[in-house]
C-alpha cells in the first residue's frame, strides 16, 4: 500500500499537462516541423490570446501591456507566424530570434515541454508586397485565471443558454447555437450509457459544457439515461492555502428528474465559488459520487482537459470505471485523464473520438489518440515526441 501511495504521489509532482521531465531549448523549437497554412486566422475558443505584431522579417517590438500579461498568463500554446517569402526560404534564424524575445521575458515558456509551440508558414503570398500584408509575429494562447470576473462571465453564459423555462423546441434551437458540441456527440455515440451518474467540473470556462449537459438532459429526459449529477467547483472559493487533498469541497450532488433541478444545481455550484487556482479536485468529487451512489456500475466524468488534477494520489480509492469526457482538446490532451481512465478500467472520449480498453495495454505499449502517439511508461501515460522515438 505504501508503494502505491508513493507511486501516485510521484504522479502528482509532474507537470500539470505533461509527465515529461525533459527541458527544451529555443533552437529545438526553431527546428520543429513547420505547419503550412494559406493564411493564419486567430481562433481562441475558451482561451485568451496575446497577439504580438512583428514587422515582416523582423523579430522585435513587444508592448508594455503584452509584457505584463505574459508574466502571469497560464500559457497553453504559442504560435510563431511568418510568411513563405522568399519562397521556400529558410526562416530558422528569424524564428529563433522571435522565440528568444519570449524566452528573455519568461524562460519557462521555452523550457517547459507542456507549452506547445507551433511554427506556422503562411503560403498566401507570391512576392514581398503580398507577404507584408500578412500577419507576422507571435500569438500566445493562455487560460484566464479563475476569478470573480470569470464566474460572472460563466453566469452570463448560463443565463443566455439556460432560461428558467425550456421546452423541447427551445432546447433544440439552443443546441444548434452552442459554440461546441462535445457533450452532445459523446453521449449520442455512447448510447449504452444508461442510469448515468455524471460528475462535472464547473470551474471557470466550463459553462459551455455545463449548458450542453443541461440541454441534453432536457432533450433526453424521457429515456431516463441521466439519473444523478455531482458538480464541483474546487472549494467554494477557498484560498489555495486552505485546500487539503481530499477535503477541498465545493461538491454538490442530486438525483435529478426535471430541467429545473439540474439547472438550479449547476447555478448554485457556480455561484458558490470558482476554484481560484488551476488544479482541480476531480478525484475527490468522483469518490464522493461513488459513496453517494454505491450501486453505480460506472461514473461519467466531464473534465476540463486544460486543468491539472490536484488529487491523483487518491486514485486508488476508485473501484469502478471512470468514463472521461474531455472538454477543450483543441490544443492537446492532458494525459492525467488518460491515466485515470486506465487505472479504473474506464475510457476516454472527445468530440471526435472514443478510446476504450486502455487498461488492457501493458507497460511499454504505444497507442494513438487524437492523432498523437502515446506510450505507457512505468504505468504513466506520456506523449511520445519525435525526440523520444
DOKEVO-813123 format. One record per residue (C-alpha): residue number from 1; residue in three letters; x, y, z. Coordinates in steps of 0.5 Angstrom, whole numbers, plus 2048, in hexadecimal, padded with zeros to 3 digits. Last residue first. Layout:
<pts>
<pt i="NUM" aa="ala" px="X" py="Y" pz="Z"/>
...
</pts>
This chain:
<pts>
<pt i="389" aa="unk" px="817" py="810" pz="7C2"/>
<pt i="388" aa="unk" px="818" py="815" pz="7C8"/>
<pt i="387" aa="unk" px="81A" py="81B" pz="7C4"/>
<pt i="386" aa="unk" px="814" py="81A" pz="7C0"/>
<pt i="385" aa="unk" px="80F" py="81B" pz="7C6"/>
<pt i="384" aa="unk" px="80C" py="815" pz="7C9"/>
<pt i="383" aa="unk" px="806" py="817" pz="7CE"/>
<pt i="382" aa="unk" px="807" py="814" pz="7D4"/>
<pt i="381" aa="unk" px="802" py="80F" pz="7D8"/>
<pt i="380" aa="unk" px="805" py="80D" pz="7DF"/>
<pt i="379" aa="unk" px="805" py="806" pz="7E1"/>
<pt i="378" aa="unk" px="80C" py="805" pz="7E1"/>
<pt i="377" aa="unk" px="80C" py="808" pz="7D9"/>
<pt i="376" aa="unk" px="805" py="807" pz="7D6"/>
<pt i="375" aa="unk" px="807" py="80B" pz="7CF"/>
<pt i="374" aa="unk" px="803" py="810" pz="7CB"/>
<pt i="373" aa="unk" px="802" py="812" pz="7C4"/>
<pt i="372" aa="unk" px="7FE" py="818" pz="7C2"/>
<pt i="371" aa="unk" px="7F9" py="818" pz="7BC"/>
<pt i="370" aa="unk" px="7F3" py="819" pz="7C1"/>
<pt i="369" aa="unk" px="7F5" py="812" pz="7C4"/>
<pt i="368" aa="unk" px="7FB" py="80D" pz="7C2"/>
<pt i="367" aa="unk" px="7FD" py="808" pz="7C6"/>
<pt i="366" aa="unk" px="804" py="805" pz="7C9"/>
<pt i="365" aa="unk" px="806" py="7FF" pz="7CD"/>
<pt i="364" aa="unk" px="80C" py="7FF" pz="7D2"/>
<pt i="363" aa="unk" px="808" py="7FE" pz="7D8"/>
<pt i="362" aa="unk" px="802" py="7FA" pz="7D7"/>
<pt i="361" aa="unk" px="7FB" py="7FC" pz="7D3"/>
<pt i="360" aa="unk" px="7F5" py="7F8" pz="7D5"/>
<pt i="359" aa="unk" px="7F3" py="7FE" pz="7DA"/>
<pt i="358" aa="unk" px="7F3" py="803" pz="7D4"/>
<pt i="357" aa="unk" px="7ED" py="7FF" pz="7D1"/>
<pt i="356" aa="unk" px="7E9" py="804" pz="7CE"/>
<pt i="355" aa="unk" px="7EB" py="80B" pz="7CB"/>
<pt i="354" aa="unk" px="7E5" py="80F" pz="7C8"/>
<pt i="353" aa="unk" px="7E6" py="814" pz="7C2"/>
<pt i="352" aa="unk" px="7E4" py="81B" pz="7BF"/>
<pt i="351" aa="unk" px="7E0" py="81F" pz="7C5"/>
<pt i="350" aa="unk" px="7E5" py="81B" pz="7CA"/>
<pt i="349" aa="unk" px="7E4" py="815" pz="7CE"/>
<pt i="348" aa="unk" px="7E9" py="811" pz="7D3"/>
<pt i="347" aa="unk" px="7E7" py="80A" pz="7D6"/>
<pt i="346" aa="unk" px="7E7" py="806" pz="7DC"/>
<pt i="345" aa="unk" px="7EB" py="801" pz="7DF"/>
<pt i="344" aa="unk" px="7EC" py="805" pz="7E5"/>
<pt i="343" aa="unk" px="7F3" py="806" pz="7E5"/>
<pt i="342" aa="unk" px="7F3" py="807" pz="7DD"/>
<pt i="341" aa="unk" px="7EE" py="80C" pz="7DD"/>
<pt i="340" aa="unk" px="7F1" py="810" pz="7E3"/>
<pt i="339" aa="unk" px="7F8" py="80F" pz="7DF"/>
<pt i="338" aa="unk" px="7F4" py="812" pz="7D9"/>
<pt i="337" aa="unk" px="7F2" py="818" pz="7DD"/>
<pt i="336" aa="unk" px="7F9" py="819" pz="7DF"/>
<pt i="335" aa="unk" px="7FB" py="819" pz="7D8"/>
<pt i="334" aa="unk" px="7F8" py="820" pz="7D7"/>
<pt i="333" aa="unk" px="7F7" py="820" pz="7CF"/>
<pt i="332" aa="unk" px="7F9" py="826" pz="7CB"/>
<pt i="331" aa="unk" px="7F7" py="82D" pz="7C8"/>
<pt i="330" aa="unk" px="7F0" py="82B" pz="7C5"/>
<pt i="329" aa="unk" px="7EE" py="827" pz="7CB"/>
<pt i="328" aa="unk" px="7E9" py="82B" pz="7CF"/>
<pt i="327" aa="unk" px="7E5" py="826" pz="7D2"/>
<pt i="326" aa="unk" px="7E7" py="81F" pz="7D4"/>
<pt i="325" aa="unk" px="7E1" py="81A" pz="7D5"/>
<pt i="324" aa="unk" px="7E5" py="815" pz="7DA"/>
<pt i="323" aa="unk" px="7E1" py="80F" pz="7DB"/>
<pt i="322" aa="unk" px="7E3" py="80C" pz="7E2"/>
<pt i="321" aa="unk" px="7E3" py="805" pz="7E3"/>
<pt i="320" aa="unk" px="7E1" py="803" pz="7EB"/>
<pt i="319" aa="unk" px="7E6" py="802" pz="7F1"/>
<pt i="318" aa="unk" px="7E8" py="809" pz="7F2"/>
<pt i="317" aa="unk" px="7EC" py="809" pz="7F8"/>
<pt i="316" aa="unk" px="7F3" py="808" pz="7F4"/>
<pt i="315" aa="unk" px="7F2" py="80F" pz="7F1"/>
<pt i="314" aa="unk" px="7F3" py="813" pz="7F8"/>
<pt i="313" aa="unk" px="7FA" py="815" pz="7F6"/>
<pt i="312" aa="unk" px="7F7" py="818" pz="7EF"/>
<pt i="311" aa="unk" px="7F5" py="81E" pz="7F4"/>
<pt i="310" aa="unk" px="7F7" py="824" pz="7F0"/>
<pt i="309" aa="unk" px="7F4" py="822" pz="7E9"/>
<pt i="308" aa="unk" px="7F7" py="827" pz="7E4"/>
<pt i="307" aa="unk" px="7F2" py="82C" pz="7E0"/>
<pt i="306" aa="unk" px="7F3" py="82C" pz="7D9"/>
<pt i="305" aa="unk" px="7EE" py="826" pz="7D8"/>
<pt i="304" aa="unk" px="7E9" py="829" pz="7DC"/>
<pt i="303" aa="unk" px="7E5" py="822" pz="7DD"/>
<pt i="302" aa="unk" px="7DE" py="81F" pz="7DD"/>
<pt i="301" aa="unk" px="7DF" py="819" pz="7E1"/>
<pt i="300" aa="unk" px="7DA" py="813" pz="7DF"/>
<pt i="299" aa="unk" px="7DA" py="80E" pz="7E5"/>
<pt i="298" aa="unk" px="7D9" py="807" pz="7E4"/>
<pt i="297" aa="unk" px="7D5" py="801" pz="7E7"/>
<pt i="296" aa="unk" px="7D1" py="805" pz="7EC"/>
<pt i="295" aa="unk" px="7CF" py="801" pz="7F3"/>
<pt i="294" aa="unk" px="7D3" py="806" pz="7F8"/>
<pt i="293" aa="unk" px="7CF" py="80C" pz="7F5"/>
<pt i="292" aa="unk" px="7D1" py="811" pz="7FB"/>
<pt i="291" aa="unk" px="7D8" py="80E" pz="7FC"/>
<pt i="290" aa="unk" px="7D9" py="80D" pz="7F5"/>
<pt i="289" aa="unk" px="7D8" py="815" pz="7F4"/>
<pt i="288" aa="unk" px="7DC" py="817" pz="7FA"/>
<pt i="287" aa="unk" px="7E2" py="813" pz="7F7"/>
<pt i="286" aa="unk" px="7E1" py="816" pz="7F0"/>
<pt i="285" aa="unk" px="7E1" py="81D" pz="7F3"/>
<pt i="284" aa="unk" px="7E7" py="81C" pz="7F7"/>
<pt i="283" aa="unk" px="7EA" py="819" pz="7F0"/>
<pt i="282" aa="unk" px="7E9" py="81F" pz="7ED"/>
<pt i="281" aa="unk" px="7EB" py="824" pz="7F2"/>
<pt i="280" aa="unk" px="7EE" py="82A" pz="7ED"/>
<pt i="279" aa="unk" px="7F5" py="82D" pz="7EB"/>
<pt i="278" aa="unk" px="7F5" py="834" pz="7E9"/>
<pt i="277" aa="unk" px="7F4" py="838" pz="7EF"/>
<pt i="276" aa="unk" px="7EE" py="83C" pz="7F1"/>
<pt i="275" aa="unk" px="7E9" py="837" pz="7F1"/>
<pt i="274" aa="unk" px="7E3" py="83A" pz="7EF"/>
<pt i="273" aa="unk" px="7DE" py="83C" pz="7F4"/>
<pt i="272" aa="unk" px="7D6" py="83A" pz="7F7"/>
<pt i="271" aa="unk" px="7D4" py="83E" pz="7F1"/>
<pt i="270" aa="unk" px="7D6" py="838" pz="7EC"/>
<pt i="269" aa="unk" px="7D3" py="833" pz="7F0"/>
<pt i="268" aa="unk" px="7CC" py="836" pz="7F1"/>
<pt i="267" aa="unk" px="7CC" py="837" pz="7EA"/>
<pt i="266" aa="unk" px="7CD" py="830" pz="7E8"/>
<pt i="265" aa="unk" px="7C8" py="82E" pz="7EE"/>
<pt i="264" aa="unk" px="7C3" py="832" pz="7EB"/>
<pt i="263" aa="unk" px="7C4" py="830" pz="7E4"/>
<pt i="262" aa="unk" px="7C3" py="828" pz="7E6"/>
<pt i="261" aa="unk" px="7BD" py="829" pz="7EB"/>
<pt i="260" aa="unk" px="7B9" py="82E" pz="7E6"/>
<pt i="259" aa="unk" px="7BA" py="829" pz="7E0"/>
<pt i="258" aa="unk" px="7B7" py="823" pz="7E4"/>
<pt i="257" aa="unk" px="7B9" py="81D" pz="7E7"/>
<pt i="256" aa="unk" px="7BF" py="81E" pz="7EA"/>
<pt i="255" aa="unk" px="7C3" py="81A" pz="7F0"/>
<pt i="254" aa="unk" px="7C7" py="81F" pz="7F3"/>
<pt i="253" aa="unk" px="7CE" py="821" pz="7F4"/>
<pt i="252" aa="unk" px="7D2" py="827" pz="7F6"/>
<pt i="251" aa="unk" px="7DA" py="827" pz="7F7"/>
<pt i="250" aa="unk" px="7DD" py="82D" pz="7F9"/>
<pt i="249" aa="unk" px="7E2" py="829" pz="7FE"/>
<pt i="248" aa="unk" px="7EA" py="829" pz="7FF"/>
<pt i="247" aa="unk" px="7EA" py="824" pz="804"/>
<pt i="246" aa="unk" px="7ED" py="81E" pz="800"/>
<pt i="245" aa="unk" px="7F4" py="822" pz="7FF"/>
<pt i="244" aa="unk" px="7F3" py="828" pz="803"/>
<pt i="243" aa="unk" px="7F1" py="82F" pz="801"/>
<pt i="242" aa="unk" px="7F2" py="834" pz="806"/>
<pt i="241" aa="unk" px="7F9" py="837" pz="803"/>
<pt i="240" aa="unk" px="7F6" py="837" pz="7FC"/>
<pt i="239" aa="unk" px="7F0" py="83C" pz="7FF"/>
<pt i="238" aa="unk" px="7E9" py="839" pz="7FF"/>
<pt i="237" aa="unk" px="7E5" py="83C" pz="7F9"/>
<pt i="236" aa="unk" px="7DF" py="836" pz="7FA"/>
<pt i="235" aa="unk" px="7E5" py="831" pz="7FA"/>
<pt i="234" aa="unk" px="7E6" py="82E" pz="7F3"/>
<pt i="233" aa="unk" px="7E0" py="830" pz="7F0"/>
<pt i="232" aa="unk" px="7DC" py="829" pz="7F0"/>
<pt i="231" aa="unk" px="7D6" py="826" pz="7ED"/>
<pt i="230" aa="unk" px="7D3" py="81F" pz="7EE"/>
<pt i="229" aa="unk" px="7CD" py="81D" pz="7EA"/>
<pt i="228" aa="unk" px="7C9" py="817" pz="7EA"/>
<pt i="227" aa="unk" px="7C4" py="814" pz="7E6"/>
<pt i="226" aa="unk" px="7C6" py="815" pz="7DF"/>
<pt i="225" aa="unk" px="7C3" py="810" pz="7DA"/>
<pt i="224" aa="unk" px="7BC" py="811" pz="7DC"/>
<pt i="223" aa="unk" px="7B9" py="810" pz="7D5"/>
<pt i="222" aa="unk" px="7B4" py="815" pz="7D6"/>
<pt i="221" aa="unk" px="7B9" py="81B" pz="7D8"/>
<pt i="220" aa="unk" px="7BD" py="81A" pz="7D1"/>
<pt i="219" aa="unk" px="7BC" py="821" pz="7CE"/>
<pt i="218" aa="unk" px="7BC" py="825" pz="7D5"/>
<pt i="217" aa="unk" px="7C2" py="821" pz="7D7"/>
<pt i="216" aa="unk" px="7C6" py="823" pz="7D1"/>
<pt i="215" aa="unk" px="7C4" py="82A" pz="7D3"/>
<pt i="214" aa="unk" px="7C7" py="829" pz="7DA"/>
<pt i="213" aa="unk" px="7CD" py="826" pz="7D7"/>
<pt i="212" aa="unk" px="7CF" py="82B" pz="7D2"/>
<pt i="211" aa="unk" px="7CE" py="830" pz="7D7"/>
<pt i="210" aa="unk" px="7D3" py="82D" pz="7DB"/>
<pt i="209" aa="unk" px="7D8" py="82D" pz="7D5"/>
<pt i="208" aa="unk" px="7D7" py="834" pz="7D3"/>
<pt i="207" aa="unk" px="7D8" py="836" pz="7DB"/>
<pt i="206" aa="unk" px="7DF" py="832" pz="7DB"/>
<pt i="205" aa="unk" px="7E3" py="839" pz="7DB"/>
<pt i="204" aa="unk" px="7E4" py="839" pz="7E2"/>
<pt i="203" aa="unk" px="7E2" py="834" pz="7E7"/>
<pt i="202" aa="unk" px="7DC" py="82F" pz="7E6"/>
<pt i="201" aa="unk" px="7E0" py="828" pz="7E5"/>
<pt i="200" aa="unk" px="7DA" py="823" pz="7E4"/>
<pt i="199" aa="unk" px="7D9" py="81C" pz="7E7"/>
<pt i="198" aa="unk" px="7D3" py="819" pz="7E4"/>
<pt i="197" aa="unk" px="7D0" py="813" pz="7E7"/>
<pt i="196" aa="unk" px="7CC" py="80F" pz="7E1"/>
<pt i="195" aa="unk" px="7C7" py="80B" pz="7E1"/>
<pt i="194" aa="unk" px="7C9" py="809" pz="7DA"/>
<pt i="193" aa="unk" px="7CF" py="809" pz="7D6"/>
<pt i="192" aa="unk" px="7CE" py="804" pz="7D0"/>
<pt i="191" aa="unk" px="7CC" py="80A" pz="7CC"/>
<pt i="190" aa="unk" px="7D3" py="80C" pz="7CB"/>
<pt i="189" aa="unk" px="7D3" py="810" pz="7C5"/>
<pt i="188" aa="unk" px="7CE" py="815" pz="7C7"/>
<pt i="187" aa="unk" px="7D1" py="816" pz="7CD"/>
<pt i="186" aa="unk" px="7D8" py="818" pz="7CA"/>
<pt i="185" aa="unk" px="7D5" py="81C" pz="7C5"/>
<pt i="184" aa="unk" px="7D0" py="820" pz="7C9"/>
<pt i="183" aa="unk" px="7D5" py="821" pz="7CE"/>
<pt i="182" aa="unk" px="7DB" py="823" pz="7C9"/>
<pt i="181" aa="unk" px="7D6" py="828" pz="7C5"/>
<pt i="180" aa="unk" px="7DA" py="82F" pz="7C6"/>
<pt i="179" aa="unk" px="7D7" py="836" pz="7C4"/>
<pt i="178" aa="unk" px="7D0" py="834" pz="7C6"/>
<pt i="177" aa="unk" px="7CB" py="837" pz="7C1"/>
<pt i="176" aa="unk" px="7C8" py="831" pz="7BF"/>
<pt i="175" aa="unk" px="7C7" py="82E" pz="7C6"/>
<pt i="174" aa="unk" px="7C3" py="835" pz="7C7"/>
<pt i="173" aa="unk" px="7BE" py="833" pz="7C2"/>
<pt i="172" aa="unk" px="7BD" py="82C" pz="7C4"/>
<pt i="171" aa="unk" px="7BC" py="82E" pz="7CB"/>
<pt i="170" aa="unk" px="7B7" py="833" pz="7C9"/>
<pt i="169" aa="unk" px="7B3" py="82E" pz="7C6"/>
<pt i="168" aa="unk" px="7B4" py="829" pz="7CB"/>
<pt i="167" aa="unk" px="7B1" py="82E" pz="7D1"/>
<pt i="166" aa="unk" px="7B5" py="833" pz="7D5"/>
<pt i="165" aa="unk" px="7B3" py="837" pz="7DB"/>
<pt i="164" aa="unk" px="7B8" py="83B" pz="7DF"/>
<pt i="163" aa="unk" px="7BD" py="83C" pz="7D9"/>
<pt i="162" aa="unk" px="7C3" py="838" pz="7D8"/>
<pt i="161" aa="unk" px="7C7" py="83B" pz="7D2"/>
<pt i="160" aa="unk" px="7C8" py="842" pz="7D4"/>
<pt i="159" aa="unk" px="7C7" py="841" pz="7DB"/>
<pt i="158" aa="unk" px="7CD" py="83C" pz="7DB"/>
<pt i="157" aa="unk" px="7D1" py="841" pz="7D7"/>
<pt i="156" aa="unk" px="7D0" py="847" pz="7DC"/>
<pt i="155" aa="unk" px="7D2" py="842" pz="7E2"/>
<pt i="154" aa="unk" px="7D8" py="840" pz="7DE"/>
<pt i="153" aa="unk" px="7DA" py="847" pz="7DD"/>
<pt i="152" aa="unk" px="7D9" py="849" pz="7E5"/>
<pt i="151" aa="unk" px="7DD" py="843" pz="7E7"/>
<pt i="150" aa="unk" px="7E3" py="845" pz="7E2"/>
<pt i="149" aa="unk" px="7E2" py="84C" pz="7E5"/>
<pt i="148" aa="unk" px="7E2" py="849" pz="7EC"/>
<pt i="147" aa="unk" px="7E9" py="846" pz="7EB"/>
<pt i="146" aa="unk" px="7EC" py="840" pz="7E8"/>
<pt i="145" aa="unk" px="7F2" py="842" pz="7E4"/>
<pt i="144" aa="unk" px="7F1" py="842" pz="7DC"/>
<pt i="143" aa="unk" px="7F4" py="83D" pz="7D8"/>
<pt i="142" aa="unk" px="7F9" py="83F" pz="7D3"/>
<pt i="141" aa="unk" px="7FA" py="83F" pz="7CC"/>
<pt i="140" aa="unk" px="801" py="843" pz="7CA"/>
<pt i="139" aa="unk" px="801" py="845" pz="7C3"/>
<pt i="138" aa="unk" px="808" py="847" pz="7C0"/>
<pt i="137" aa="unk" px="809" py="84B" pz="7BA"/>
<pt i="136" aa="unk" px="808" py="84D" pz="7B3"/>
<pt i="135" aa="unk" px="801" py="84E" pz="7B0"/>
<pt i="134" aa="unk" px="800" py="84E" pz="7A8"/>
<pt i="133" aa="unk" px="800" py="855" pz="7A4"/>
<pt i="132" aa="unk" px="808" py="854" pz="7A4"/>
<pt i="131" aa="unk" px="808" py="84E" pz="7A0"/>
<pt i="130" aa="unk" px="804" py="851" pz="79B"/>
<pt i="129" aa="unk" px="809" py="856" pz="79A"/>
<pt i="128" aa="unk" px="80F" py="851" pz="79A"/>
<pt i="127" aa="unk" px="80C" py="84D" pz="795"/>
<pt i="126" aa="unk" px="808" py="847" pz="793"/>
<pt i="125" aa="unk" px="804" py="847" pz="79A"/>
<pt i="124" aa="unk" px="7FF" py="842" pz="79D"/>
<pt i="123" aa="unk" px="803" py="83D" pz="7A0"/>
<pt i="122" aa="unk" px="803" py="83F" pz="7A7"/>
<pt i="121" aa="unk" px="809" py="83B" pz="7AB"/>
<pt i="120" aa="unk" px="806" py="839" pz="7B2"/>
<pt i="119" aa="unk" px="80C" py="837" pz="7B7"/>
<pt i="118" aa="unk" px="808" py="834" pz="7BD"/>
<pt i="117" aa="unk" px="80A" py="834" pz="7C4"/>
<pt i="116" aa="unk" px="806" py="82F" pz="7CA"/>
<pt i="115" aa="unk" px="808" py="831" pz="7D1"/>
<pt i="114" aa="unk" px="808" py="82A" pz="7D5"/>
<pt i="113" aa="unk" px="80F" py="82A" pz="7D2"/>
<pt i="112" aa="unk" px="811" py="82F" pz="7D8"/>
<pt i="111" aa="unk" px="818" py="832" pz="7D5"/>
<pt i="110" aa="unk" px="815" py="837" pz="7D0"/>
<pt i="109" aa="unk" px="80F" py="83A" pz="7D5"/>
<pt i="108" aa="unk" px="814" py="839" pz="7DB"/>
<pt i="107" aa="unk" px="818" py="83F" pz="7D8"/>
<pt i="106" aa="unk" px="814" py="845" pz="7D9"/>
<pt i="105" aa="unk" px="816" py="84B" pz="7D6"/>
<pt i="104" aa="unk" px="81C" py="849" pz="7D3"/>
<pt i="103" aa="unk" px="819" py="843" pz="7D1"/>
<pt i="102" aa="unk" px="813" py="847" pz="7CD"/>
<pt i="101" aa="unk" px="818" py="84B" pz="7C9"/>
<pt i="100" aa="unk" px="81C" py="845" pz="7C8"/>
<pt i="99" aa="unk" px="817" py="842" pz="7C4"/>
<pt i="98" aa="unk" px="817" py="847" pz="7BF"/>
<pt i="97" aa="unk" px="81E" py="847" pz="7BE"/>
<pt i="96" aa="unk" px="81E" py="83F" pz="7BD"/>
<pt i="95" aa="unk" px="818" py="841" pz="7B8"/>
<pt i="94" aa="unk" px="81D" py="845" pz="7B4"/>
<pt i="93" aa="unk" px="822" py="840" pz="7B5"/>
<pt i="92" aa="unk" px="81E" py="83A" pz="7B2"/>
<pt i="91" aa="unk" px="81B" py="83E" pz="7AD"/>
<pt i="90" aa="unk" px="81E" py="83A" pz="7A7"/>
<pt i="89" aa="unk" px="81A" py="83C" pz="7A1"/>
<pt i="88" aa="unk" px="815" py="838" pz="79D"/>
<pt i="87" aa="unk" px="813" py="83E" pz="799"/>
<pt i="86" aa="unk" px="817" py="845" pz="79C"/>
<pt i="85" aa="unk" px="811" py="845" pz="79E"/>
<pt i="84" aa="unk" px="80D" py="840" pz="7A1"/>
<pt i="83" aa="unk" px="80A" py="844" pz="7A7"/>
<pt i="82" aa="unk" px="80B" py="844" pz="7AF"/>
<pt i="81" aa="unk" px="807" py="842" pz="7B5"/>
<pt i="80" aa="unk" px="80A" py="83F" pz="7BB"/>
<pt i="79" aa="unk" px="805" py="83D" pz="7BF"/>
<pt i="78" aa="unk" px="805" py="83B" pz="7C7"/>
<pt i="77" aa="unk" px="800" py="837" pz="7CA"/>
<pt i="76" aa="unk" px="7FE" py="835" pz="7D1"/>
<pt i="75" aa="unk" px="800" py="83B" pz="7D5"/>
<pt i="74" aa="unk" px="7FE" py="83D" pz="7DC"/>
<pt i="73" aa="unk" px="7FF" py="844" pz="7DC"/>
<pt i="72" aa="unk" px="803" py="847" pz="7E2"/>
<pt i="71" aa="unk" px="809" py="84B" pz="7DF"/>
<pt i="70" aa="unk" px="806" py="84B" pz="7D7"/>
<pt i="69" aa="unk" px="800" py="850" pz="7D9"/>
<pt i="68" aa="unk" px="805" py="855" pz="7DC"/>
<pt i="67" aa="unk" px="80A" py="854" pz="7D6"/>
<pt i="66" aa="unk" px="804" py="855" pz="7D1"/>
<pt i="65" aa="unk" px="802" py="85B" pz="7D4"/>
<pt i="64" aa="unk" px="809" py="85E" pz="7D4"/>
<pt i="63" aa="unk" px="809" py="85D" pz="7CC"/>
<pt i="62" aa="unk" px="80D" py="858" pz="7C8"/>
<pt i="61" aa="unk" px="811" py="85A" pz="7C3"/>
<pt i="60" aa="unk" px="817" py="856" pz="7C0"/>
<pt i="59" aa="unk" px="818" py="850" pz="7BB"/>
<pt i="58" aa="unk" px="818" py="853" pz="7B4"/>
<pt i="57" aa="unk" px="817" py="850" pz="7AD"/>
<pt i="56" aa="unk" px="810" py="853" pz="7AC"/>
<pt i="55" aa="unk" px="80F" py="857" pz="7B2"/>
<pt i="54" aa="unk" px="80D" py="854" pz="7B9"/>
<pt i="53" aa="unk" px="806" py="854" pz="7BC"/>
<pt i="52" aa="unk" px="805" py="851" pz="7C3"/>
<pt i="51" aa="unk" px="7FE" py="84E" pz="7C4"/>
<pt i="50" aa="unk" px="7FC" py="84C" pz="7CB"/>
<pt i="49" aa="unk" px="7F7" py="847" pz="7CB"/>
<pt i="48" aa="unk" px="7F1" py="845" pz="7CF"/>
<pt i="47" aa="unk" px="7EE" py="83E" pz="7CF"/>
<pt i="46" aa="unk" px="7E7" py="83B" pz="7CF"/>
<pt i="45" aa="unk" px="7E7" py="83B" pz="7C7"/>
<pt i="44" aa="unk" px="7EE" py="83E" pz="7C5"/>
<pt i="43" aa="unk" px="7EE" py="83E" pz="7BE"/>
<pt i="42" aa="unk" px="7F3" py="843" pz="7BA"/>
<pt i="41" aa="unk" px="7F3" py="842" pz="7B3"/>
<pt i="40" aa="unk" px="7FA" py="841" pz="7AF"/>
<pt i="39" aa="unk" px="7F9" py="841" pz="7A8"/>
<pt i="38" aa="unk" px="7FA" py="83B" pz="7A3"/>
<pt i="37" aa="unk" px="7FD" py="837" pz="7A8"/>
<pt i="36" aa="unk" px="803" py="833" pz="7A9"/>
<pt i="35" aa="unk" px="806" py="830" pz="7AF"/>
<pt i="34" aa="unk" px="80D" py="82F" pz="7B0"/>
<pt i="33" aa="unk" px="811" py="82A" pz="7B3"/>
<pt i="32" aa="unk" px="815" py="82C" pz="7B9"/>
<pt i="31" aa="unk" px="81C" py="82F" pz="7B8"/>
<pt i="30" aa="unk" px="81A" py="835" pz="7BC"/>
<pt i="29" aa="unk" px="817" py="832" pz="7C2"/>
<pt i="28" aa="unk" px="81E" py="82E" pz="7C3"/>
<pt i="27" aa="unk" px="822" py="834" pz="7C2"/>
<pt i="26" aa="unk" px="81E" py="837" pz="7C8"/>
<pt i="25" aa="unk" px="820" py="832" pz="7CC"/>
<pt i="24" aa="unk" px="81B" py="82C" pz="7D0"/>
<pt i="23" aa="unk" px="81B" py="829" pz="7D6"/>
<pt i="22" aa="unk" px="81A" py="822" pz="7D8"/>
<pt i="21" aa="unk" px="815" py="820" pz="7DE"/>
<pt i="20" aa="unk" px="810" py="81D" pz="7D9"/>
<pt i="19" aa="unk" px="809" py="81C" pz="7DD"/>
<pt i="18" aa="unk" px="806" py="821" pz="7D9"/>
<pt i="17" aa="unk" px="7FF" py="826" pz="7DB"/>
<pt i="16" aa="unk" px="800" py="827" pz="7E2"/>
<pt i="15" aa="unk" px="808" py="826" pz="7E3"/>
<pt i="14" aa="unk" px="80A" py="820" pz="7E7"/>
<pt i="13" aa="unk" px="809" py="820" pz="7EE"/>
<pt i="12" aa="unk" px="802" py="81D" pz="7EF"/>
<pt i="11" aa="unk" px="805" py="817" pz="7EB"/>
<pt i="10" aa="unk" px="80A" py="816" pz="7F0"/>
<pt i="9" aa="unk" px="805" py="816" pz="7F6"/>
<pt i="8" aa="unk" px="801" py="811" pz="7F2"/>
<pt i="7" aa="unk" px="807" py="80C" pz="7F2"/>
<pt i="6" aa="unk" px="809" py="80E" pz="7FA"/>
<pt i="5" aa="unk" px="802" py="80C" pz="7FB"/>
<pt i="4" aa="unk" px="802" py="805" pz="7F8"/>
<pt i="3" aa="unk" px="809" py="804" pz="7FB"/>
<pt i="2" aa="unk" px="806" py="805" pz="802"/>
<pt i="1" aa="unk" px="800" py="800" pz="800"/>
</pts>
